[in-house]
Amino acid sequence: QVQLVESGGGLVQPGGSLRLSCAASGFTFSSYAMSWYRQAPGNERELVARFSRLGFTNYADSVKGRFTISRDNAKNTLYLQMNSLSPDDTAVYYCNARDVGTTYWGQGTQVTVSS
């Protein structure tokens, strides 16, 4: 059974940091491109950062220089280090695994940036 379980969300003040984790199971983690998406109320789900299975990363322009995606294939875990958070980063953050013809989603974790 495939599972993607996000954790690490919460309430943080502007300028603060959070580290999200996504624990994966039920598939060959190292063979999949792993990504973080987010969805704010009233908005479409958008790509935040992607870590390809070959080690390439890319980021949304809005998070470049503030967020860092990483993965530990030995632990089957994806991370997102988020620094200098602003209220615009408030959203539900989703973990995504993708291979040719296959996509898996986690249930999401809420990140709220507010004073």
C-alpha positions as CSV (number, residue, x, y, z in Angstrom):
1,Q,0.0,0.0,0.0
2,V,1.4,3.3,-1.1
3,Q,1.6,6.0,1.6
4,L,3.0,9.6,1.6
5,V,2.7,11.1,5.0
6,E,3.6,14.7,5.5
7,S,4.5,16.3,8.8
8,G,6.1,19.4,10.2
9,G,3.4,22.0,9.3
10,G,2.0,24.5,11.8
11,L,1.7,28.1,12.8
12,V,4.8,30.3,12.4
13,Q,5.4,34.0,12.6
14,P,6.5,36.0,9.5
15,G,10.3,35.6,9.0
16,G,10.3,32.2,10.7
17,S,11.2,28.7,9.5
18,L,9.6,25.3,9.2
19,R,10.9,22.0,8.0
20,L,8.4,19.7,6.3
21,S,8.9,16.0,6.0
22,C,7.2,13.4,3.8
23,A,7.6,9.7,4.7
24,A,7.1,7.4,1.8
25,S,6.3,3.7,1.7
26,G,4.9,1.1,-0.6
27,F,6.9,2.0,-3.7
28,T,10.5,2.4,-4.8
29,F,11.2,5.9,-3.5
30,S,14.5,6.4,-5.3
31,S,13.0,5.7,-8.7
32,Y,10.5,8.6,-8.4
33,A,10.7,12.3,-8.9
34,M,9.5,13.8,-5.6
35,S,7.9,17.2,-5.3
36,W,6.2,19.6,-2.9
37,Y,3.0,21.4,-4.0
38,R,0.9,23.8,-2.1
39,Q,-2.7,25.1,-2.3
40,A,-4.0,28.2,-0.7
41,P,-7.7,28.8,-0.2
42,G,-9.3,29.8,-3.5
43,N,-6.1,29.0,-5.5
44,E,-5.1,26.2,-7.7
45,R,-2.5,23.7,-6.5
46,E,1.0,24.9,-7.5
47,L,4.4,23.3,-7.7
48,V,6.7,24.6,-5.0
49,A,9.8,22.5,-5.6
50,R,10.8,19.3,-7.4
51,F,13.7,16.8,-6.8
52,S,14.2,14.5,-9.7
53,R,15.4,10.9,-9.3
54,L,18.6,12.0,-11.0
55,G,19.3,14.7,-8.4
56,F,18.1,17.8,-10.3
57,T,16.0,20.4,-8.4
58,N,13.8,23.2,-9.5
59,Y,11.8,25.8,-7.6
60,A,8.9,28.1,-8.1
61,D,10.2,31.7,-8.5
62,S,8.3,32.7,-5.4
63,V,10.3,30.5,-3.1
64,K,13.8,30.5,-4.8
65,G,16.4,31.4,-2.2
66,R,14.1,30.7,0.7
67,F,13.1,27.1,0.4
68,T,15.3,24.0,-0.1
69,I,14.1,20.6,-1.1
70,S,16.1,17.5,-0.2
71,R,15.6,13.8,-0.1
72,D,17.1,10.9,1.7
73,N,16.6,7.8,-0.3
74,A,17.9,5.6,2.5
75,K,15.1,6.8,4.7
76,N,12.5,7.1,2.0
77,T,11.9,10.7,3.1
78,L,11.5,14.0,1.3
79,Y,12.1,17.3,3.0
80,L,11.3,21.0,2.5
81,Q,13.2,23.5,4.5
82,M,11.3,26.8,4.5
83,N,13.0,30.0,5.6
84,S,11.9,33.6,5.7
85,L,8.3,32.6,5.6
86,S,5.7,35.2,4.7
87,P,1.9,35.2,5.0
88,D,1.8,34.5,1.2
89,D,3.3,31.0,2.0
90,T,0.2,30.1,3.9
91,A,-1.3,27.0,2.3
92,V,-1.7,23.2,2.6
93,Y,1.5,21.6,1.4
94,Y,1.4,18.3,-0.4
95,C,4.0,15.7,-1.1
96,N,3.9,14.2,-4.6
97,A,5.7,11.2,-6.1
98,R,5.7,10.8,-9.9
99,D,7.0,8.3,-12.4
100,V,5.9,7.6,-15.9
101,G,2.2,6.9,-15.8
102,T,2.0,7.0,-12.0
103,T,1.4,9.8,-9.5
104,Y,0.9,9.6,-5.7
105,W,-0.2,12.3,-3.3
106,G,0.0,12.8,0.4
107,Q,-2.9,14.1,2.5
108,G,-1.2,17.5,3.0
109,T,0.0,19.5,6.0
110,Q,-1.2,23.0,6.9
111,V,1.3,25.8,7.0
112,T,0.1,29.1,8.4
113,V,2.3,32.2,8.6
114,S,0.8,34.8,10.8
115,S,1.7,37.2,13.6
